[in-house]
Every structure is written in structure tokens, then in C-alpha cells.
Amino acid sequence: MDHFHYTNGHLHCENVAVADIARQHGTPAYIYSKATFLHHYRAVRDAFAALDPLICYSIKSCANLNILEFLKDEGAGFDVVSGGELARAMAVDADPQGIVFAGVGKTDAEIEQAIDANIGYFNVESEAEMENLIAIANRRNAKIRCALRVNPDVDPKTHRYTSTGQKESKFGVDLERARRFFDAYGREANVHLAGIHLHIGSPVNDVSRYVLAITKGVQLIDELRADGFEITAIDIGGGFGAHYREEEAPPAVQYAEAIVPLLKDKGLKVIMEPGRTIAANAGTLVTETLYIKKSGDRAFVIVDAGMNDLIRPSLYEAFHFIWPVAPAEGFAIQARADAAKLSGLHEQDVVGPVCESGDFLAKDRLLPPVARGDLLAVFSAGAYGMVLASHYNARPHPPEILVDGSDVRVIRRRETFDDLVAAERF
Ligand SMILES: Cc1ncc(COP(=O)(O)O)c(C=O)c1O
């Protein structure tokens, strides 16, 4: 599942002791395993090989240029949702035809930027956006390719904030409107409406949700083709799961077993937009225990990473497995499941230093005894971790450190107080 492992009682990332990285680079710090990124990317690629898909890694999940670079070298395209993400893709010399651009609020400047870059697909989310795209493309006499984002109205059975494919969602258009959409915009000279795009939410651990959504998508494509529209692509979005608690996410092959038969021999270019399933388990946030505190009958472990560094627990009540980097005797584990079998654990809240009651990394969590100075590893933090970091409470961003075998490389330095005010001094 990942290349973070306990050896001789100490957490390692690939061949390197996490405590050594923390000693050298300080805490909090994001530590990534390159082998884990590649493992998960290749798992998707190999599982879906029968479809020869364009795998557009979703930059929003973990956007560091160094990571984009090695994924590009593996053959990844990119899913972007802003001019900034497009700039990141272009900064690593991505093949522009392997870039897809989603998002309900693309600005004119972003559309122009994407036309200039000659990207593969605009994933269009509304009639108003389509009219704007057509106007811009016609004014510039530019040829562009689009896919219509369709809401298949499937409940992805995930957190309500990350459910995106239901009828009442702000994303895409519903199935009935999709037919009218093609009638209205499917025969433009400069804007080729070539496919449909689905993204039902994230993480979606129930494979049957994809089967439902893609079946509806394929049925729509059949109908559109019968009406004479030339549909050449289907983008099935992202949303594959990752392991947060134990090993709960289906492996890529399980998604593929269900999805490949639906799309094989359909004469469609298949596009995928995985983010979390590639990045989540490839990153760990390492933090140091500052204080232990009791309030009433609650016990708090106060650490030096806060919601500004990792907001998922505060934002989505997301669960991240947390364990000491060097557990006390009797608390060594090999796999996460071992933790539940141990006796002597205490229920504790792991909280950050930020001035919000919502600033926590774990609530009511059974942990071994922890003391000031102990390092804790917050696992599965590679996706939607650093990318969602903020400067709240004037806290500089932590560094990002990439481990590749025995090699340790800082791929984003720790920010300084000067960085925090640099944009205010001009
Ligand atoms: C359109 C689209 N594609 C892909 C993704 C990536 O999803 P995930 O990281 O769960 O694979 C998202 C995430 O929000 C998305 O909105």
C-alpha cells in the first residue's frame, strides 16, 4: 500500500528513518515517498491497460512541480482546474494535448491561457460557459475541443462536501439537459463538443457507483451518436479511494474489473483523472508533540502542526491514522490493524496550535502514551494536504520532502516569515 514502514521500532520512509528527516529539516513537514506515488500511478495504468486510457493526474490533489515532473515522465497527462494549475503543468513541459481543464468558473483569462497552451479538452460545466468559450474561440478563430460535464445523478456515498455528481450539484448539467446541450452547441465550427465528462465525487470506495454513472454516460453517448453527433471521448473523472483507516480502498484492479467491460470496444478515447488514489498514501505529515494537557476528562496532545497545515480533519471530519514515529516499548506495530489489538492505549485528542476549536488532527483517538518532544506521523496526508495549507495565524507553510530510496530531497523549502509578507511589500 505504501513505502512507510516500521523497522526496528522506528518509522521509515523507503530506506530513511523519518526521525532523521525531522531532525534535519524540522517539523511540521510533509514527507513523500516517490516509490509509493509510482506504485499507485502504475497500478491504475496497468489495471486499465485494456482501455489504453489517457491518465490525467489531478494536480489539485498534490501539486508540487517535482512530483508532476516524475509523473509526466511516467506518461501522465494532467487534470487542471485553474490557470495556476495549468501554469504548473506547463512548467514541467507537459504535453498540452494531455491536459484537461475542468471547473465551473473558468475566467476569460484562463480560457485564453488554455487556448494559447493548446490543451486537449475543456471540460465544460454550463451553457453560459459554453457560450463564452464559443465567443472567445470565434473571436480568435481558434479550434478547441470540449467535453460536457454531465451529472449522472448517482450518490457516490461519500462526504457531502465531496459529492459532485448529483442533480443538485453546482457541477455539470443533468442528463436531460445534456441532450439539449448537444442540440444547441454540438455543431460549432471552432468548438468541437467531442465527449462527455463525469466526476461523481471522492473518495468513492463503492465501485458500483462508477458502474451506475458510466452506464448512464455510455447510454447518453449512444443516444447522441444516434442523433448524428461525433462523440469520441469519455472522461470518467477521479475519485478512486485511498487507505485512511486501514486498507479499506478497493485496489485499482477492482475498479477496472467493473469499469473496463463498460467502455471496451466503444470506440471512445477514455480519460481518467485520478488524484487521491495516487497521492494520498504517498505522503505523511510529521509533527512534534509540544505539550500534553488535560481539560476535564479530556486529554489533549498539542502538536506543532495545525489545521493550517492539514485541514482535512477540520473541513471534512476526515480520519487520518496517527501513530508515534518511535513508539514506546509495547506499542510497536507493523500494520495499522495492529494498533486496535494493543492494550494500554488512551483516548486523546490530537490538536494544533491554531486559535480555533476546530483545529484538530484527531478526536477521541486511542494512542500510546505520548510525551513532549515525541514525533507523531499523520498518515495518508499526501492528497489534499499541502495543497490546502493556509497561512492562518501567520504560520509559514511546512516543507515538502521527497524520499527516493535512500535519497532525501527538499522539494519545497520551509517558508520564512519574510515569505509571509513578501507580497505586501512592493
Ligand atoms: C473534476 C475532477 N476530476 C478529478 C478530481 C480528482 O479526484 P480524486 O483526487 O479523488 O481522484 C476531482 C476532485 O475533486 C475533480 O473535481
The ligand as a Gaussian input file, in Angstrom:
#p B3LYP/6-31G(d) Opt

LIG

0 1
 C      -13.239000      17.121000     -11.989000
 C      -12.371000      16.391000     -11.038000
 N      -11.556000      15.445000     -11.517000
 C      -10.726000      14.761000     -10.703000
 C      -10.686000      15.013000      -9.354000
 C       -9.714000      14.246000      -8.516000
 O      -10.367000      13.442000      -7.607000
 P       -9.543000      12.410000      -6.743000
 O       -8.418000      13.129000      -6.143000
 O      -10.481000      11.920000      -5.725000
 O       -9.118000      11.305000      -7.664000
 C      -11.535000      15.969000      -8.797000
 C      -11.527000      16.227000      -7.361000
 O      -12.227000      16.994000      -6.810000
 C      -12.394000      16.691000      -9.669000
 O      -13.199000      17.640000      -9.206000

